[in-house]
Amino acid sequence: MIISTNPVDPDPLLDAAVLAQSHWRRTEVERRTDLLLSIAEQLRRSRPELAAVISAEMGKPLTEAEAEIEKCALTCEYYATNAAGFLAPEQVTAESRIEYEPLGVVLAVMPWNFPFWQFFRFAAPALAAGNGAILKPANNVPRCALAIESVLRDAGTPDGLVGVALVGTDQVSGLIADDRIAAVTFTGSTEVGRIIAAQAGQALKKQVLELGGSDPFVVLADADLDAAATTAVRARFLNAGQSCVNAKRLIVEEAVADEFVARFCAAVDDLVVGDPRDRRTTMGPLARESLRDTLHDQVRRSVDAGAVLLRGGAKIDPGCYYRPTVLDQVRPGMAAFDEETFGPVAAIVRARDADDAIRLANRTDFGLGASLWTAPERAGGLVRRLDAGAVFVNAMVASDPRLPFGGIKNSGYGRELGAHGMREFMNTKTVWSAQPAPRLVIRPDEVEVFDRGSGVRTVPYAGAWNCDANRITTGTTTFAPGTRIPMHSHNVEESVLVFSGQATAVIDGERVDLEAGDATWVPAGVPHQFINRGAGEMTIYWVYGGRAVTRTMTATGVTVAHLSAADRGAVATPSA
């Protein structure tokens, strides 16, 4: 691994990355995913030391820093499990298919507020896809960047494939223009994002921009106020409020506003501001003095314009601490409503009714995330009216490796995470061939039977093992009397037909008795199991909506590839 600390000449870094990526793109997907598993293992092994570096450089409490490292490890594992499916060719017609190929070396201009997470949520899918990377970290977290380099080196990353460029911001434009850089990803302010976009556009290079946010946290009159208030505190004050996806504007229906505000303020009073190295601390300092000054000015201007200061509103010295602040009666035209407040300041906005709340939520130049608190049966129609890249119903907005993450309007464009994020830095190639895709005839006596243990056996039919063109996975599983498969979930949807016998399906806690000919559909991620409740054998025919299927055991949280060596044997158990 090469590190450039030369503020003048990053050429050796770029040369090494291009050479390494030219080999890496031809490496088997299994080799790439093995690297991700090694990186995850190394992150966990070094978690205490890495968390300490984060806390020391940007002030995040140790507990939050440790959670950041764990999330990086989980994301590496997610792509290790799912990359093969995401990268598989997609057959469109008998003669045509879509293939996905890496773009090359991607420049990652990353921020300081989540110095590990912001990089690894890009790097895990990028490396799995066959890309290389150059990390240009924020200038105030160089030790975090060097620690990332050490993790990658110790995990066995090929020399040069990922480089760390400790260069000044004035050199970023040169890196973007360099022909050895194929694309750019940037996380940071909208102002800098515009500059990055212009420079990348001038060079006609693909870019993903994850920029600022002024996320609404909408609480309607039929919401669970205890849950909403408790979650709102975490959603606003996580990382001392220094996140683009923090809930910054708490928009509450007037009928329940007083009650919500009382509960919210009571929870704010429980926050412990202090040394981030002390595990009792729940909120640390801001990263820089200039951030605190800007925030305090926004609070002052909002109060001068008529906002009511309920909590905080003051600096704490020494250091860059700021008291957790609550502003009530915030309206459009005030700084706390119109501007992104990057720190521990909650702006409570009162709405006349649900329609007014949605209008206020959308009255912003940003569109990253939104949290909506209301009765579940009412949420669907309101979700579609919110202008945001993500809407979380009765939950706080958070990035998840399984889901695309990004915004609209001044919050940027492009997506990170999920299959969509992986494909941002890939060439989507259309392939047409006069040779049509093969047809398969599969007979049970010609395929391997998988013994699942305790009298349960599986016969796989169509899948990644016998065809490159299929987009589903099918087979049958036969249960001896009195057997079941433990509660589990899959990464793709599943449809099950009871071919013979009598079954009990338990899907997300609901038990349903099934007879031969009955069928079920189970969404991805939903826990379920099938039980033979009859006196004879029971056979089900299953279809998964994907090629790379995983099974996550509910009791243990362990995820394995479907019908892999880890998935064979001891999966089935006798019925209780």
matplotlib code that plots the C-alpha trace (Angstrom):
import matplotlib.pyplot as plt

x = [0.0, 1.4, 0.6, 1.2, 2.2, 3.8, 1.6, 3.1, 3.3, 0.7, 1.9, 3.3, 0.1, -2.0, 0.3, 0.2, -3.6, -4.1, -1.7, -3.2, -6.8, -5.9, -5.2, -7.9, -10.7, -9.8, -9.7, -12.5, -15.4, -14.7, -11.2, -12.6, -15.2, -12.6, -10.8, -13.9, -14.3, -10.7, -11.2, -14.2, -12.2, -9.4, -11.8, -13.2, -9.8, -8.6, -11.9, -10.8, -7.7, -9.6, -12.4, -9.9, -8.4, -11.8, -12.6, -9.2, -9.4, -13.0, -14.5, -17.0, -17.9, -16.1, -19.4, -20.5, -17.0, -17.1, -20.5, -19.1, -16.3, -18.8, -21.1, -18.1, -17.4, -21.1, -21.1, -18.0, -19.7, -22.9, -21.1, -19.0, -22.3, -24.2, -21.6, -21.8, -25.6, -25.2, -22.6, -24.2, -25.3, -29.0, -30.6, -33.2, -34.1, -32.8, -30.1, -29.4, -28.1, -26.7, -23.2, -21.6, -17.9, -15.7, -14.9, -11.4, -9.8, -12.4, -11.4, -13.2, -13.2, -14.4, -15.5, -14.5, -17.8, -17.8, -14.2, -14.4, -18.0, -18.1, -15.1, -16.0, -19.6, -18.1, -15.1, -16.7, -18.9, -16.3, -13.6, -16.1, -17.0, -13.3, -12.5, -9.6, -9.7, -7.9, -9.0, -8.6, -9.6, -10.7, -7.6, -8.5, -8.6, -5.3, -4.7, -8.1, -7.0, -3.7, -5.5, -7.8, -4.7, -3.3, -6.5, -6.5, -2.8, -3.2, -6.2, -4.2, -5.3, -3.2, -0.4, -1.5, -5.2, -6.3, -4.2, -4.4, -3.6, -2.8, -2.9, -4.4, -7.8, -6.2, -4.9, -8.3, -9.1, -5.9, -6.8, -10.2, -8.8, -6.2, -6.9, -6.0, -9.1, -12.2, -14.9, -15.4, -17.5, -17.8, -19.5, -19.6, -21.3, -23.5, -21.2, -18.1, -20.3, -21.1, -17.4, -16.6, -19.6, -18.3, -14.8, -15.9, -18.4, -15.7, -13.7, -16.9, -16.4, -19.1, -19.7, -21.8, -22.5, -23.9, -24.3, -26.1, -29.5, -32.1, -34.1, -37.7, -38.9, -42.6, -44.8, -48.6, -51.3, -51.8, -48.1, -46.7, -45.4, -43.1, -41.4, -41.2, -39.7, -37.2, -36.1, -36.1, -33.4, -31.1, -31.9, -31.0, -28.1, -26.2, -22.6, -23.3, -25.7, -22.9, -24.5, -26.1, -28.9, -29.6, -33.2, -32.8, -36.4, -38.9, -42.3, -45.1, -48.8, -50.2, -52.7, -49.9, -47.0, -47.0, -47.0, -44.3, -42.1, -42.3, -41.3, -38.5, -37.0, -37.1, -35.1, -32.7, -32.0, -30.7, -27.9, -24.4, -22.0, -18.4, -15.1, -15.7, -13.3, -15.5, -18.1, -20.7, -20.6, -23.5, -22.5, -19.0, -17.7, -18.0, -15.1, -13.9, -14.3, -15.5, -18.4, -19.5, -19.3, -21.5, -24.0, -24.2, -24.8, -27.7, -29.2, -28.8, -30.4, -33.3, -34.0, -33.8, -36.4, -38.8, -37.8, -38.2, -35.1, -36.2, -32.8, -29.1, -28.1, -24.7, -21.0, -19.2, -15.5, -12.9, -13.0, -15.6, -18.6, -22.1, -25.1, -27.9, -30.2, -34.0, -35.7, -39.5, -41.9, -39.4, -40.9, -39.8, -37.5, -35.5, -32.0, -32.9, -35.5, -33.9, -30.2, -28.6, -27.7, -24.6, -24.6, -26.7, -29.7, -33.2, -35.7, -39.4, -41.8, -45.6, -47.9, -51.7, -52.5, -50.9, -51.1, -49.4, -46.7, -45.9, -45.8, -43.4, -41.3, -40.9, -40.1, -36.4, -33.7, -32.5, -34.0, -31.8, -34.1, -37.3, -38.8, -42.6, -44.4, -48.0, -50.3, -48.9, -52.2, -52.0, -48.3, -48.3, -50.1, -48.0, -44.7, -45.3, -45.8, -42.4, -39.6, -36.6, -34.3, -35.4, -38.4, -38.4, -41.8, -41.9, -38.1, -35.1, -33.3, -30.1, -28.0, -28.2, -25.9, -28.9, -30.6, -29.7, -28.8, -28.7, -30.7, -32.4, -32.4, -29.4, -28.6, -26.9, -27.4, -26.4, -26.7, -24.5, -25.1, -27.3, -27.1, -27.8, -24.7, -22.4, -23.5, -22.9, -19.2, -19.7, -20.1, -23.6, -22.8, -25.4, -24.5, -26.3, -25.4, -26.9, -26.4, -29.4, -29.2, -29.3, -32.4, -32.3, -34.1, -33.4, -34.3, -34.2, -32.0, -29.4, -28.8, -27.1, -29.4, -28.6, -29.1, -30.3, -30.3, -33.0, -34.8, -35.0, -33.4, -33.3, -33.1, -31.8, -33.1, -32.2, -29.6, -26.2, -24.7, -26.0, -26.8, -25.3, -28.5, -31.2, -32.4, -34.1, -33.2, -35.5, -35.8, -37.7, -37.3, -38.8, -39.5, -39.8, -42.7, -42.2, -39.4, -39.0, -36.3, -35.6, -36.7, -34.7, -34.8, -33.4, -31.9, -34.4, -38.1, -39.3, -42.4, -43.3, -45.8, -46.8, -46.4, -47.6, -48.4, -49.5, -47.5, -47.6, -45.9, -44.8, -44.2, -43.2, -44.8, -48.1, -48.9, -50.9, -51.8, -51.3, -52.5, -51.1, -51.6, -51.5, -48.7, -47.1, -44.9, -42.3, -40.6, -36.9, -35.7, -38.8, -38.3, -40.2, -40.1, -42.0, -43.1, -44.3, -47.6, -48.8, -48.3, -46.3, -43.6, -44.2, -42.6, -42.4, -41.3, -39.5, -38.5, -36.1, -36.1, -32.4, -29.2, -27.1, -29.3, -28.3, -29.9, -29.8, -30.6, -32.9, -31.6, -27.9, -27.8, -25.4, -25.6, -24.5, -24.8, -27.8, -26.8, -23.2, -21.1, -22.0, -25.7, -25.6, -26.5, -27.8, -30.2, -33.4, -34.5, -37.2, -40.5, -41.2]
y = [0.0, 3.4, 6.5, 10.0, 12.6, 14.7, 17.8, 18.3, 14.9, 12.2, 10.5, 7.4, 6.8, 7.1, 4.9, 2.2, 2.3, 2.0, -1.0, -2.8, -2.2, -3.5, -6.9, -6.7, -6.3, -9.6, -11.3, -13.8, -12.4, -15.0, -13.5, -10.0, -11.1, -13.0, -9.7, -8.0, -10.7, -10.3, -6.5, -7.1, -9.3, -6.8, -4.0, -5.9, -7.1, -3.4, -1.9, -0.4, 1.2, 2.5, 3.9, 5.7, 7.4, 8.6, 10.0, 11.8, 13.4, 14.5, 14.1, 11.3, 9.4, 6.1, 4.1, 5.8, 5.3, 1.6, 1.4, 3.1, 0.5, -2.4, -0.9, -0.9, -4.5, -5.5, -3.7, -5.5, -8.8, -7.8, -7.2, -10.3, -12.3, -10.5, -9.2, -12.3, -11.8, -8.1, -8.6, -11.5, -10.9, -10.2, -12.0, -9.8, -11.8, -15.0, -13.1, -10.2, -9.6, -6.9, -7.2, -5.0, -4.1, -1.9, 1.7, 1.9, 4.0, 6.1, 9.2, 9.3, 12.8, 12.0, 14.1, 14.0, 13.3, 9.6, 9.1, 5.3, 4.7, 7.2, 5.5, 1.9, 2.3, 3.4, 1.1, -2.2, -2.3, -0.6, -3.2, -6.1, -4.6, -4.7, -1.0, 0.7, 3.7, 6.8, 8.2, 12.0, 12.4, 15.6, 17.5, 17.2, 13.4, 12.3, 9.7, 8.0, 7.9, 6.3, 3.8, 2.8, 2.2, 0.0, -2.0, -2.6, -3.6, -6.0, -7.5, -8.4, -5.7, -5.8, -3.3, 0.0, -0.9, 1.6, 4.7, 7.4, 10.9, 13.3, 16.3, 19.8, 20.7, 22.8, 19.6, 17.9, 19.5, 18.1, 14.6, 14.9, 16.0, 13.3, 10.6, 7.9, 8.8, 7.3, 8.7, 10.7, 10.2, 13.1, 13.5, 17.0, 20.4, 21.5, 24.4, 22.1, 19.6, 22.1, 22.7, 19.0, 18.5, 21.3, 19.9, 16.3, 17.5, 19.4, 16.1, 14.1, 11.8, 10.0, 11.3, 10.5, 13.4, 13.0, 16.6, 18.5, 17.9, 19.6, 16.4, 16.8, 14.6, 14.8, 13.9, 13.7, 13.7, 9.9, 9.1, 7.2, 10.2, 8.4, 6.5, 9.6, 11.8, 9.3, 8.6, 12.2, 12.9, 10.3, 11.3, 14.9, 14.6, 11.6, 12.6, 15.9, 16.7, 16.6, 14.4, 15.3, 12.8, 14.1, 15.1, 18.9, 20.1, 18.5, 19.3, 18.5, 18.7, 21.5, 19.2, 17.2, 19.7, 20.7, 17.1, 16.1, 19.1, 18.2, 14.6, 15.6, 18.2, 15.7, 13.3, 16.0, 16.8, 13.2, 13.7, 13.7, 16.2, 15.5, 13.9, 11.5, 9.0, 8.7, 5.9, 7.8, 10.6, 10.6, 13.8, 15.0, 18.3, 19.7, 19.0, 22.6, 25.9, 27.4, 25.0, 26.0, 29.7, 29.2, 27.1, 29.7, 32.5, 30.5, 30.0, 33.7, 34.8, 32.4, 33.7, 37.3, 36.4, 35.0, 31.4, 30.4, 29.0, 26.1, 24.5, 25.3, 28.0, 28.4, 27.4, 25.3, 26.0, 24.8, 22.9, 23.0, 22.0, 23.3, 22.7, 20.6, 23.2, 23.2, 26.0, 26.1, 28.1, 28.0, 29.2, 29.5, 32.5, 31.7, 30.4, 27.2, 26.4, 27.7, 26.7, 23.4, 23.4, 21.2, 20.6, 19.9, 22.2, 20.9, 23.2, 22.5, 23.6, 23.5, 22.5, 23.1, 19.6, 16.7, 18.6, 21.6, 19.3, 17.8, 21.3, 22.4, 19.3, 19.9, 23.6, 23.2, 23.2, 19.8, 16.3, 13.7, 11.9, 12.2, 10.5, 10.2, 9.3, 8.3, 5.3, 2.7, 2.4, 6.1, 6.3, 5.0, 8.0, 10.5, 8.8, 9.5, 13.2, 13.7, 15.0, 12.9, 10.2, 8.1, 8.1, 6.1, 5.4, 5.4, 5.1, 7.4, 7.8, 5.8, 4.3, 0.6, -1.5, -3.3, -0.1, 2.7, 5.9, 9.4, 12.5, 14.8, 18.6, 20.2, 17.0, 15.6, 12.8, 9.2, 6.4, 4.6, 1.1, -1.8, -3.1, 0.4, 1.8, -0.9, -0.2, 3.5, 2.9, 0.2, 0.2, -1.2, -3.0, -4.3, -7.5, -9.0, -12.4, -14.5, -17.5, -17.6, -18.5, -22.2, -24.1, -26.4, -29.6, -30.7, -34.1, -34.9, -38.0, -35.9, -33.3, -33.5, -34.0, -31.8, -33.5, -30.8, -33.0, -34.6, -36.1, -33.0, -33.0, -30.5, -31.0, -27.9, -27.3, -24.0, -21.7, -20.1, -23.6, -24.7, -21.5, -18.0, -16.6, -17.4, -14.8, -17.1, -20.1, -23.0, -26.5, -28.7, -29.6, -32.7, -32.9, -36.2, -36.3, -34.1, -31.9, -28.2, -25.7, -23.1, -19.5, -17.7, -15.0, -14.5, -11.6, -12.1, -12.7, -16.3, -18.1, -21.5, -24.1, -27.0, -29.8, -32.6, -33.2, -30.7, -27.7, -25.0, -21.7, -19.2, -15.9, -12.9, -14.4, -15.4, -19.1, -20.4, -24.0, -25.0, -28.0, -29.4, -26.8, -23.8, -21.3, -18.4, -15.4, -14.2, -10.7, -10.4, -10.1, -11.5, -14.3, -17.5, -21.3, -24.3, -27.2, -30.6, -31.0, -34.2, -37.9, -38.4, -36.6, -33.0, -31.5, -27.8, -26.3, -23.0, -20.1, -17.4, -14.0, -13.9, -15.9, -15.3, -16.3, -16.1, -17.5, -15.6, -17.7, -15.7, -17.2, -16.6, -13.8, -15.9, -15.4, -18.1, -18.6, -20.8, -24.5, -23.7, -26.0, -23.9, -24.3, -28.0, -30.3, -29.5, -26.9, -28.8, -29.7, -32.0, -30.3, -29.4]
z = [0.0, -1.0, 1.0, -0.4, 2.0, -0.7, -1.2, -4.7, -6.5, -6.0, -9.2, -7.6, -5.7, -8.9, -10.9, -8.3, -8.1, -11.8, -12.0, -9.1, -10.3, -13.8, -12.1, -9.5, -12.0, -13.5, -10.1, -9.3, -7.3, -4.6, -4.1, -3.8, -1.3, 0.7, 1.1, 2.4, 5.1, 6.0, 6.3, 8.5, 10.8, 11.0, 11.8, 14.7, 15.9, 16.1, 17.2, 20.5, 19.0, 16.0, 18.1, 20.3, 17.2, 16.1, 19.5, 19.8, 16.3, 16.0, 19.5, 19.0, 22.2, 22.4, 22.4, 19.1, 17.6, 18.4, 16.8, 13.7, 13.3, 13.8, 11.1, 8.7, 9.4, 8.9, 5.6, 4.4, 5.3, 3.5, 0.3, 0.8, 0.9, -1.8, -4.4, -6.6, -7.0, -7.6, -10.3, -12.1, -15.7, -16.1, -19.0, -20.7, -23.8, -25.2, -27.1, -24.8, -21.3, -19.1, -17.6, -14.9, -15.1, -12.9, -14.0, -12.6, -9.8, -8.0, -6.0, -2.6, -1.1, 2.4, 5.4, 9.1, 10.9, 10.2, 9.1, 8.8, 7.9, 5.0, 3.4, 4.0, 2.8, -0.5, -0.5, 0.3, -2.8, -4.9, -4.1, -4.5, -8.0, -9.0, -8.6, -7.0, -4.7, -3.7, -0.3, 0.2, 3.8, 5.5, 6.7, 10.4, 10.5, 9.0, 11.8, 10.9, 7.3, 8.2, 10.5, 7.6, 5.5, 8.2, 8.4, 4.7, 4.6, 7.5, 5.8, 2.7, 0.3, -2.9, -2.9, -4.4, -4.9, -2.2, -1.6, 1.0, -0.4, 2.5, 0.2, 0.5, -0.8, -3.5, -5.1, -5.4, -8.7, -10.2, -9.0, -10.5, -13.8, -13.9, -16.5, -14.0, -12.0, -13.5, -11.2, -8.0, -4.8, -2.4, 0.9, 2.4, 2.2, -0.7, -1.4, -1.9, -3.7, -6.4, -7.0, -7.1, -9.5, -11.8, -11.9, -12.5, -15.1, -17.0, -17.1, -18.0, -15.0, -13.1, -9.7, -6.6, -4.3, -0.7, 0.5, 3.2, 4.7, 6.9, 7.6, 8.9, 11.8, 11.4, 14.4, 13.7, 16.3, 16.1, 16.7, 19.7, 21.5, 23.9, 21.1, 18.9, 21.6, 22.7, 19.1, 18.2, 20.8, 19.4, 15.8, 16.5, 18.9, 17.6, 16.9, 18.6, 15.7, 13.2, 10.5, 7.2, 8.1, 11.6, 12.2, 12.3, 12.0, 14.4, 12.8, 15.2, 14.8, 17.0, 18.8, 20.5, 20.3, 24.0, 25.1, 22.7, 23.6, 27.3, 26.7, 24.3, 26.7, 29.5, 27.4, 26.3, 30.0, 30.4, 27.8, 29.4, 27.8, 28.5, 27.6, 24.6, 26.2, 29.2, 28.6, 30.6, 28.0, 25.5, 23.6, 23.0, 21.6, 18.1, 15.8, 15.4, 17.1, 13.8, 13.7, 17.2, 16.3, 13.3, 15.2, 18.0, 15.5, 14.0, 17.4, 18.2, 14.9, 15.4, 18.9, 17.7, 15.0, 17.6, 18.3, 22.0, 23.7, 25.9, 26.5, 26.0, 23.6, 25.2, 24.7, 27.2, 27.8, 27.6, 24.3, 21.5, 23.5, 23.0, 25.3, 23.8, 22.6, 21.9, 20.0, 20.0, 17.8, 14.9, 11.6, 7.9, 7.6, 10.7, 10.5, 12.4, 9.7, 6.5, 7.1, 7.9, 11.6, 12.0, 15.7, 18.8, 18.1, 17.7, 16.0, 16.9, 14.2, 15.0, 12.2, 12.0, 10.7, 8.7, 5.4, 6.9, 8.4, 5.0, 3.4, 6.0, 5.7, 2.0, 2.4, 2.1, -0.5, 0.8, 0.3, 2.0, 4.5, 6.4, 9.5, 9.7, 12.9, 12.5, 12.5, 10.1, 8.1, 7.3, 6.5, 2.9, 1.3, 3.3, 2.4, -1.3, -0.5, 1.2, -1.0, 0.2, -0.8, 2.1, 4.4, 7.6, 9.2, 13.0, 13.0, 12.7, 9.4, 9.1, 6.4, 6.0, 3.8, 2.3, 1.1, -1.3, 0.4, -1.1, -1.7, -4.1, -4.6, -2.8, -0.9, -4.1, -6.4, -6.9, -4.4, -2.0, -0.5, -1.6, -5.2, -6.5, -4.7, -6.0, -9.6, -9.4, -10.2, -12.8, -16.6, -17.3, -20.5, -23.0, -24.7, -27.6, -29.0, -31.8, -29.5, -27.2, -23.6, -22.9, -22.0, -19.0, -18.3, -14.7, -13.4, -9.7, -10.1, -11.9, -9.1, -5.7, -2.7, 0.3, 3.6, 6.0, 9.1, 11.1, 8.1, 5.9, 2.4, -0.3, -4.1, -5.9, -9.5, -11.2, -9.7, -10.1, -10.0, -13.4, -15.4, -15.8, -17.3, -14.7, -12.3, -9.8, -7.6, -7.3, -5.7, -3.4, 0.3, 1.8, 5.6, 7.5, 10.0, 13.0, 11.5, 10.8, 9.7, 12.4, 12.1, 9.5, 6.8, 3.3, 1.4, -1.4, -1.6, -1.5, -2.8, -1.4, -2.7, -0.6, -3.1, -0.8, 2.8, 5.5, 6.6, 9.2, 8.0, 10.6, 8.9, 10.9, 14.0, 12.3, 12.1, 9.1, 8.4, 4.7, 2.7, -0.5, -3.3, -0.9, -1.5, 0.4, -0.4, 2.1, 1.6, 1.9, 5.5, 7.1, 9.6, 8.8, 9.0, 7.7, 9.9, 8.9, 10.9, 9.1, 9.7, 6.5, 4.5, 3.4, 0.3, -0.6, -3.8, -3.3, -5.6, -4.5, -6.4, -7.0, -7.8, -4.7, -1.8, 1.8, 5.0, 8.3, 11.3, 13.6, 16.8, 16.2, 13.5, 11.5, 7.7, 5.3, 1.6, 0.7, 0.2, 0.8, 3.0, 6.0, 5.2, 4.9, 7.7, 11.2, 9.8, 10.4, 13.9, 15.3, 15.9, 19.6]

ax = plt.figure().add_subplot(projection="3d")
ax.plot(x, y, z, "-o")
ax.set_aspect("equal")
plt.show()
